[in-house]
Amino acid sequence: MIPASLRRIENLHIFCWLVKDICWVSDFKSMGMVMILPTIGVAIWMTFRFRKEPADLVYNLAVTLWIMANSTWMIGEFYFNDGTRPIARIFFASGLLVLGLFYGIRALRRYADKRRVD
């Protein structure tokens, strides 16, 4: 169960993310750029705050990487004729890799535990 104070931070995070993306699709470059910092900042804070629970750590890290990819892509569309998309792909792939490793390790542990019991 997430405490109310942390739930408010999570809601703030969603708000920042939506404002950033609305600025992106509306071509509000300055405000979109400003919103990168609080959006990524809160994502990093949440990743650090939930670091003791492996699943929460992994998911928050994947979200942080997703937002970094999203922000990189936005910057590319704003200022570099969409030239940062390859960099954004690295962040997106890193998020998938983190999740894939987490579930792969979890599956291997379950398999090993099951073999020990049998």
NUDO-751968 format. One record per atom (N, C-alpha, C): residue number from 1; residue in three letters; atom name; y, z negated, x negated. Coordinates in Angstrom, 2 decimals, decimal comma. Atoms other than C-alpha are relative to their C-alpha. Layout:
BEGIN
NUM / ALA / CA / Y / Z / X
...
This chain:
BEGIN
1 / MET / N / -1,19 / 0,00 / -0,85
1 / MET / CA / 0,00 / 0,00 / 0,00
1 / MET / C / 1,25 / 0,00 / -0,89
2 / ILE / N / -1,22 / -0,12 / 0,79
2 / ILE / CA / 3,36 / 1,04 / -1,43
2 / ILE / C / 1,06 / -0,91 / 0,61
3 / PRO / N / -1,07 / 0,85 / -0,51
3 / PRO / CA / 6,11 / -1,60 / -1,13
3 / PRO / C / 1,17 / 0,82 / 0,53
4 / ALA / N / -1,13 / -0,70 / -0,64
4 / ALA / CA / 9,16 / -0,67 / 0,97
4 / ALA / C / 1,03 / 0,47 / -1,03
5 / SER / N / -0,99 / -0,39 / 1,01
5 / SER / CA / 11,43 / -0,61 / -2,10
5 / SER / C / -0,43 / 1,27 / -0,74
6 / LEU / N / 0,49 / -1,20 / 0,67
6 / LEU / CA / 9,21 / 1,96 / -3,80
6 / LEU / C / -0,06 / 1,18 / 0,95
7 / ARG / N / 0,01 / -1,07 / -1,01
7 / ARG / CA / 8,86 / 3,95 / -0,58
7 / ARG / C / 1,40 / 0,61 / 0,10
8 / ARG / N / -1,38 / -0,51 / -0,06
8 / ARG / CA / 12,68 / 4,24 / -0,51
8 / ARG / C / 0,28 / 0,92 / -1,21
9 / ILE / N / -0,19 / -0,84 / 1,20
9 / ILE / CA / 12,66 / 5,60 / -4,08
9 / ILE / C / -0,73 / 1,32 / 0,19
10 / GLU / N / 0,77 / -1,22 / -0,26
10 / GLU / CA / 9,96 / 8,09 / -3,09
10 / GLU / C / 0,75 / 0,90 / 0,98
11 / ASN / N / -0,79 / -0,78 / -0,97
11 / ASN / CA / 12,08 / 9,18 / -0,11
11 / ASN / C / 1,24 / 0,59 / -0,65
12 / LEU / N / -1,15 / -0,51 / 0,74
12 / LEU / CA / 15,12 / 9,51 / -2,39
12 / LEU / C / -0,41 / 1,21 / -0,83
13 / HIS / N / 0,53 / -1,09 / 0,81
13 / HIS / CA / 13,01 / 11,71 / -4,64
13 / HIS / C / -0,15 / 1,28 / 0,83
14 / ILE / N / 0,19 / -1,16 / -0,89
14 / ILE / CA / 12,10 / 14,02 / -1,76
14 / ILE / C / 1,36 / 0,57 / 0,40
15 / PHE / N / -1,35 / -0,44 / -0,36
15 / PHE / CA / 15,76 / 14,15 / -0,69
15 / PHE / C / 0,62 / 0,81 / -1,14
16 / CYS / N / -0,57 / -0,70 / 1,17
16 / CYS / CA / 16,90 / 15,11 / -4,23
16 / CYS / C / -0,64 / 1,36 / -0,19
17 / TRP / N / 0,75 / -1,24 / 0,20
17 / TRP / CA / 14,19 / 17,75 / -4,48
17 / TRP / C / 0,42 / 1,05 / 1,03
18 / LEU / N / -0,41 / -0,93 / -1,06
18 / LEU / CA / 15,14 / 19,31 / -1,14
18 / LEU / C / 1,42 / 0,50 / -0,21
19 / VAL / N / -1,38 / -0,43 / 0,26
19 / VAL / CA / 18,85 / 19,35 / -2,00
19 / VAL / C / 0,02 / 1,01 / -1,14
20 / LYS / N / 0,06 / -0,93 / 1,12
20 / LYS / CA / 18,05 / 21,02 / -5,33
20 / LYS / C / -0,50 / 1,37 / 0,46
21 / ASP / N / 0,56 / -1,28 / -0,44
21 / ASP / CA / 15,93 / 23,68 / -3,65
21 / ASP / C / 0,89 / 0,71 / 1,01
22 / ILE / N / -0,95 / -0,63 / -0,92
22 / ILE / CA / 18,47 / 24,29 / -0,88
22 / ILE / C / 1,14 / 0,63 / -0,79
23 / CYS / N / -1,04 / -0,58 / 0,87
23 / CYS / CA / 21,11 / 24,81 / -3,57
23 / CYS / C / -0,51 / 1,27 / -0,67
24 / TRP / N / 0,61 / -1,16 / 0,64
24 / TRP / CA / 18,73 / 27,23 / -5,28
24 / TRP / C / 0,00 / 1,20 / 0,93
25 / VAL / N / 0,10 / -1,14 / -0,92
25 / VAL / CA / 18,09 / 29,40 / -2,23
25 / VAL / C / 1,37 / 0,41 / 0,55
26 / SER / N / -1,35 / -0,32 / -0,48
26 / SER / CA / 21,78 / 29,22 / -1,26
26 / SER / C / 0,91 / 0,50 / -1,12
27 / ASP / N / -0,73 / -0,47 / 1,18
27 / ASP / CA / 22,87 / 30,25 / -4,78
27 / ASP / C / 1,21 / -0,88 / -0,32
28 / PHE / N / -1,01 / 0,98 / 0,40
28 / PHE / CA / 24,94 / 27,06 / -5,27
28 / PHE / C / -0,37 / -0,49 / -1,40
29 / LYS / N / 0,46 / 0,23 / 1,37
29 / LYS / CA / 24,50 / 27,11 / -9,03
29 / LYS / C / 0,38 / -1,37 / -0,53
30 / SER / N / -0,45 / 1,27 / 0,58
30 / SER / CA / 26,58 / 24,09 / -10,03
30 / SER / C / -0,73 / -1,18 / 0,61
31 / MET / N / 0,66 / 1,13 / -0,65
31 / MET / CA / 25,13 / 21,73 / -7,46
31 / MET / C / -1,50 / 0,01 / -0,27
32 / GLY / N / 1,42 / -0,10 / 0,33
32 / GLY / CA / 21,61 / 23,02 / -8,09
32 / GLY / C / -0,28 / -0,55 / -1,38
33 / MET / N / 0,17 / 0,50 / 1,36
33 / MET / CA / 22,01 / 22,31 / -11,79
33 / MET / C / 0,17 / -1,51 / -0,06
34 / VAL / N / -0,22 / 1,44 / -0,03
34 / VAL / CA / 23,38 / 18,84 / -11,11
34 / VAL / C / -1,21 / -0,73 / 0,57
35 / MET / N / 1,12 / 0,67 / -0,68
35 / MET / CA / 20,42 / 18,02 / -8,84
35 / MET / C / -1,28 / -0,01 / -0,82
36 / ILE / N / 1,19 / 0,02 / 0,86
36 / ILE / CA / 17,90 / 18,77 / -11,59
36 / ILE / C / -0,20 / -1,40 / -0,59
37 / LEU / N / 0,12 / 1,29 / 0,68
37 / LEU / CA / 18,65 / 15,49 / -13,38
37 / LEU / C / -0,53 / -1,12 / 0,90
38 / PRO / N / 0,57 / 1,08 / -0,81
38 / PRO / CA / 18,13 / 13,06 / -10,49
38 / PRO / C / -1,41 / 0,31 / 0,51
39 / THR / N / 1,33 / -0,35 / -0,51
39 / THR / CA / 15,12 / 14,99 / -9,21
39 / THR / C / -1,07 / -0,25 / -1,06
40 / ILE / N / 0,96 / 0,22 / 1,08
40 / ILE / CA / 13,31 / 15,01 / -12,55
40 / ILE / C / 0,02 / -1,47 / -0,43
41 / GLY / N / -0,11 / 1,41 / 0,39
41 / GLY / CA / 14,62 / 11,54 / -13,40
41 / GLY / C / -0,81 / -0,92 / 0,89
42 / VAL / N / 0,77 / 0,84 / -0,93
42 / VAL / CA / 13,14 / 9,96 / -10,29
42 / VAL / C / -1,49 / 0,30 / -0,14
43 / ALA / N / 1,41 / -0,35 / 0,18
43 / ALA / CA / 9,88 / 11,87 / -10,83
43 / ALA / C / -0,58 / -0,69 / -1,24
44 / ILE / N / 0,45 / 0,67 / 1,22
44 / ILE / CA / 9,61 / 10,50 / -14,37
44 / ILE / C / -0,09 / -1,51 / 0,23
45 / TRP / N / 0,02 / 1,44 / -0,29
45 / TRP / CA / 10,49 / 6,99 / -13,19
45 / TRP / C / -1,22 / -0,36 / 0,84
46 / MET / N / 1,17 / 0,27 / -0,84
46 / MET / CA / 7,79 / 7,16 / -10,49
46 / MET / C / -1,29 / 0,13 / -0,81
47 / THR / N / 1,18 / -0,16 / 0,85
47 / THR / CA / 5,25 / 8,42 / -13,03
47 / THR / C / -0,18 / -1,25 / -0,87
48 / PHE / N / 0,06 / 1,20 / 0,82
48 / PHE / CA / 6,09 / 5,50 / -15,32
48 / PHE / C / -0,36 / -1,23 / 0,84
49 / ARG / N / 0,21 / 1,17 / -0,87
49 / ARG / CA / 6,13 / 2,98 / -12,46
49 / ARG / C / -1,44 / -0,11 / 0,49
50 / PHE / N / 1,36 / 0,00 / -0,53
50 / PHE / CA / 2,70 / 4,01 / -11,17
50 / PHE / C / -1,05 / 0,29 / -1,08
51 / ARG / N / 0,88 / -0,35 / 1,10
51 / ARG / CA / 1,12 / 4,44 / -14,60
51 / ARG / C / -1,29 / -0,82 / -0,06
52 / LYS / N / 1,18 / 0,88 / 0,09
52 / LYS / CA / -1,39 / 1,57 / -14,13
52 / LYS / C / -1,15 / 0,46 / 0,89
53 / GLU / N / 1,03 / -0,55 / -0,88
53 / GLU / CA / -3,27 / 3,37 / -11,35
53 / GLU / C / -0,25 / 1,45 / -0,41
54 / PRO / N / 0,22 / -1,35 / 0,55
54 / PRO / CA / -4,92 / 6,49 / -12,87
54 / PRO / C / 0,30 / 1,14 / 0,97
55 / ALA / N / -0,24 / -1,09 / -0,94
55 / ALA / CA / -4,82 / 8,63 / -9,71
55 / ALA / C / 1,49 / 0,18 / 0,26
56 / ASP / N / -1,45 / -0,09 / -0,22
56 / ASP / CA / -1,16 / 7,79 / -9,06
56 / ASP / C / 0,71 / 0,58 / -1,22
57 / LEU / N / -0,58 / -0,52 / 1,23
57 / LEU / CA / -0,29 / 8,46 / -12,69
57 / LEU / C / -0,18 / 1,51 / -0,09
58 / VAL / N / 0,31 / -1,42 / 0,12
58 / VAL / CA / -1,99 / 11,85 / -12,65
58 / VAL / C / 0,78 / 0,82 / 1,03
59 / TYR / N / -0,72 / -0,76 / -1,02
59 / TYR / CA / -0,46 / 12,97 / -9,36
59 / TYR / C / 1,50 / 0,00 / -0,25
60 / ASN / N / -1,43 / 0,02 / 0,29
60 / ASN / CA / 3,03 / 11,83 / -10,31
60 / ASN / C / 0,33 / 0,84 / -1,23
61 / LEU / N / -0,21 / -0,87 / 1,16
61 / LEU / CA / 2,69 / 13,57 / -13,68
61 / LEU / C / -0,05 / 1,47 / 0,42
62 / ALA / N / 0,09 / -1,39 / -0,48
62 / ALA / CA / 1,60 / 16,78 / -11,92
62 / ALA / C / 1,25 / 0,38 / 0,80
63 / VAL / N / -1,23 / -0,27 / -0,76
63 / VAL / CA / 4,59 / 16,50 / -9,55
63 / VAL / C / 1,18 / 0,17 / -0,95
64 / THR / N / -1,09 / -0,13 / 0,98
64 / THR / CA / 6,93 / 15,96 / -12,51
64 / THR / C / -0,05 / 1,37 / -0,68
65 / LEU / N / 0,14 / -1,32 / 0,62
65 / LEU / CA / 5,55 / 19,08 / -14,19
65 / LEU / C / 0,36 / 1,12 / 0,99
66 / TRP / N / -0,33 / -0,98 / -1,02
66 / TRP / CA / 5,88 / 21,00 / -10,91
66 / TRP / C / 1,53 / 0,11 / 0,13
67 / ILE / N / -1,46 / -0,02 / -0,14
67 / ILE / CA / 9,55 / 20,00 / -10,59
67 / ILE / C / 0,64 / 0,61 / -1,25
68 / MET / N / -0,53 / -0,61 / 1,22
68 / MET / CA / 10,15 / 20,94 / -14,22
68 / MET / C / -0,19 / 1,52 / 0,04
69 / ALA / N / 0,23 / -1,44 / -0,15
69 / ALA / CA / 8,58 / 24,35 / -13,54
69 / ALA / C / 0,98 / 0,60 / 0,99
70 / ASN / N / -0,89 / -0,43 / -1,06
70 / ASN / CA / 10,59 / 24,71 / -10,37
70 / ASN / C / 1,44 / 0,10 / -0,51
71 / SER / N / -1,37 / 0,02 / 0,54
71 / SER / CA / 13,83 / 23,79 / -12,18
71 / SER / C / 0,19 / 1,09 / -1,04
72 / THR / N / -0,07 / -1,05 / 1,01
72 / THR / CA / 13,09 / 26,14 / -15,07
72 / THR / C / 0,13 / 1,37 / 0,66
73 / TRP / N / -0,04 / -1,25 / -0,75
73 / TRP / CA / 12,49 / 28,96 / -12,64
73 / TRP / C / 1,39 / 0,20 / 0,63
74 / MET / N / -1,32 / -0,06 / -0,62
74 / MET / CA / 15,74 / 28,14 / -10,80
74 / MET / C / 1,06 / 0,37 / -1,04
75 / ILE / N / -0,96 / -0,31 / 1,07
75 / ILE / CA / 17,73 / 28,17 / -14,06
75 / ILE / C / -0,11 / 1,47 / -0,40
76 / GLY / N / 0,21 / -1,41 / 0,35
76 / GLY / CA / 16,19 / 31,53 / -14,91
76 / GLY / C / 0,60 / 0,94 / 1,02
77 / GLU / N / -0,58 / -0,86 / -1,03
77 / GLU / CA / 17,20 / 33,01 / -11,58
77 / GLU / C / 1,52 / -0,09 / 0,01
78 / PHE / N / -1,45 / 0,17 / 0,00
78 / PHE / CA / 20,71 / 31,56 / -11,85
78 / PHE / C / 0,67 / 0,70 / -1,19
79 / TYR / N / -0,73 / -0,36 / 1,21
79 / TYR / CA / 21,54 / 32,48 / -15,44
79 / TYR / C / -0,70 / 1,00 / -0,93
80 / PHE / N / 0,73 / -0,80 / 0,97
80 / PHE / CA / 18,83 / 34,54 / -17,17
80 / PHE / C / -0,77 / 1,15 / 0,62
81 / ASN / N / 0,62 / -1,15 / -0,65
81 / ASN / CA / 17,94 / 37,39 / -14,80
81 / ASN / C / -1,51 / -0,22 / 0,20
82 / ASP / N / 1,39 / 0,42 / -0,27
82 / ASP / CA / 14,72 / 35,55 / -13,89
82 / ASP / C / -0,86 / 0,03 / -1,26
83 / GLY / N / 0,72 / -0,10 / 1,27
83 / GLY / CA / 13,75 / 35,45 / -17,57
83 / GLY / C / -0,72 / -1,27 / -0,43
84 / THR / N / 0,69 / 1,24 / 0,39
84 / THR / CA / 12,43 / 31,87 / -17,61
84 / THR / C / -1,32 / -0,20 / 0,75
85 / ARG / N / 1,24 / 0,14 / -0,78
85 / ARG / CA / 9,49 / 32,52 / -15,31
85 / ARG / C / -1,23 / -0,27 / -0,89
86 / PRO / N / 1,16 / 0,32 / 0,86
86 / PRO / CA / 6,96 / 32,57 / -18,22
86 / PRO / C / -0,02 / -1,47 / -0,43
87 / ILE / N / -0,06 / 1,43 / 0,36
87 / ILE / CA / 8,17 / 29,10 / -19,27
87 / ILE / C / -0,39 / -0,85 / 1,20
88 / ALA / N / 0,36 / 0,74 / -1,22
88 / ALA / CA / 7,88 / 27,90 / -15,67
88 / ALA / C / -1,51 / 0,02 / 0,20
89 / ARG / N / 1,46 / -0,10 / -0,14
89 / ARG / CA / 4,29 / 29,15 / -15,62
89 / ARG / C / -0,73 / -1,03 / -0,86
90 / ILE / N / 0,61 / 1,00 / 0,89
90 / ILE / CA / 3,50 / 26,86 / -18,56
90 / ILE / C / 0,02 / -1,37 / 0,66
91 / PHE / N / -0,09 / 1,29 / -0,68
91 / PHE / CA / 4,75 / 23,84 / -16,61
91 / PHE / C / -0,94 / -0,06 / 1,20
92 / PHE / N / 0,92 / -0,03 / -1,15
92 / PHE / CA / 2,86 / 24,89 / -13,47
92 / PHE / C / -1,45 / -0,14 / -0,47
93 / ALA / N / 1,38 / 0,05 / 0,52
93 / ALA / CA / -0,34 / 25,46 / -15,48
93 / ALA / C / -0,32 / -1,38 / -0,57
94 / SER / N / 0,21 / 1,34 / 0,54
94 / SER / CA / 0,10 / 22,11 / -17,23
94 / SER / C / -0,30 / -1,00 / 1,11
95 / GLY / N / 0,28 / 0,88 / -1,14
95 / GLY / CA / 0,23 / 20,35 / -13,87
95 / GLY / C / -1,41 / 0,20 / 0,53
96 / LEU / N / 1,38 / -0,28 / -0,44
96 / LEU / CA / -2,96 / 22,09 / -12,79
96 / LEU / C / -1,02 / -0,51 / -1,00
97 / LEU / N / 0,91 / 0,48 / 1,04
97 / LEU / CA / -4,59 / 21,23 / -16,11
97 / LEU / C / -0,16 / -1,52 / 0,07
98 / VAL / N / 0,06 / 1,46 / -0,12
98 / VAL / CA / -3,72 / 17,54 / -15,72
98 / VAL / C / -0,91 / -0,38 / 1,17
99 / LEU / N / 0,84 / 0,31 / -1,16
99 / LEU / CA / -5,27 / 17,48 / -12,24
99 / LEU / C / -1,45 / 0,41 / -0,24
100 / GLY / N / 1,36 / -0,46 / 0,27
100 / GLY / CA / -8,28 / 19,52 / -13,35
100 / GLY / C / -0,74 / -0,93 / -0,94
101 / LEU / N / 0,62 / 0,94 / 0,93
101 / LEU / CA / -8,98 / 17,21 / -16,27
101 / LEU / C / -0,33 / -1,32 / 0,68
102 / PHE / N / 0,23 / 1,26 / -0,72
102 / PHE / CA / -8,62 / 14,15 / -14,06
102 / PHE / C / -1,25 / 0,10 / 0,88
103 / TYR / N / 1,15 / -0,13 / -0,89
103 / TYR / CA / -11,10 / 15,43 / -11,49
103 / TYR / C / -1,28 / 0,35 / -0,77
104 / GLY / N / 1,17 / -0,30 / 0,82
104 / GLY / CA / -13,42 / 16,82 / -14,15
104 / GLY / C / -0,58 / -1,25 / -0,64
105 / ILE / N / 0,45 / 1,26 / 0,60
105 / ILE / CA / -13,59 / 13,49 / -15,96
105 / ILE / C / -0,59 / -0,93 / 1,06
106 / ARG / N / 0,50 / 0,84 / -1,09
106 / ARG / CA / -14,03 / 11,66 / -12,66
106 / ARG / C / -1,39 / 0,47 / 0,44
107 / ALA / N / 1,30 / -0,54 / -0,41
107 / ALA / CA / -16,93 / 13,97 / -11,69
107 / ALA / C / -1,07 / -0,31 / -1,05
108 / LEU / N / 0,96 / 0,30 / 1,07
108 / LEU / CA / -18,61 / 13,51 / -15,07
108 / LEU / C / -0,39 / -1,48 / 0,00
109 / ARG / N / 0,30 / 1,44 / -0,05
109 / ARG / CA / -18,34 / 9,72 / -14,79
109 / ARG / C / -0,92 / -0,33 / 1,17
110 / ARG / N / 0,86 / 0,23 / -1,16
110 / ARG / CA / -19,84 / 9,75 / -11,30
110 / ARG / C / -1,41 / 0,51 / -0,26
111 / TYR / N / 1,32 / -0,56 / 0,32
111 / TYR / CA / -22,66 / 11,98 / -12,50
111 / TYR / C / -0,74 / -0,92 / -0,97
112 / ALA / N / 0,62 / 0,89 / 0,98
112 / ALA / CA / -23,32 / 9,69 / -15,48
112 / ALA / C / -0,43 / -1,31 / 0,64
113 / ASP / N / 0,34 / 1,24 / -0,71
113 / ASP / CA / -23,25 / 6,59 / -13,25
113 / ASP / C / -1,23 / 0,20 / 0,88
114 / LYS / N / 1,13 / -0,28 / -0,88
114 / LYS / CA / -25,67 / 8,19 / -10,82
114 / LYS / C / -1,29 / 0,12 / -0,81
115 / ARG / N / 1,19 / -0,17 / 0,86
115 / ARG / CA / -28,06 / 9,12 / -13,64
115 / ARG / C / -0,49 / -1,35 / -0,52
116 / ARG / N / 0,39 / 1,33 / 0,47
116 / ARG / CA / -28,00 / 5,53 / -14,91
116 / ARG / C / -0,73 / -0,81 / 1,07
117 / VAL / N / 0,60 / 0,73 / -1,12
117 / VAL / CA / -28,89 / 4,16 / -11,48
117 / VAL / C / -1,39 / 0,53 / 0,28
118 / ASP / N / 1,31 / -0,62 / -0,30
118 / ASP / CA / -31,77 / 6,63 / -11,00
118 / ASP / C / -0,96 / -0,28 / -1,06
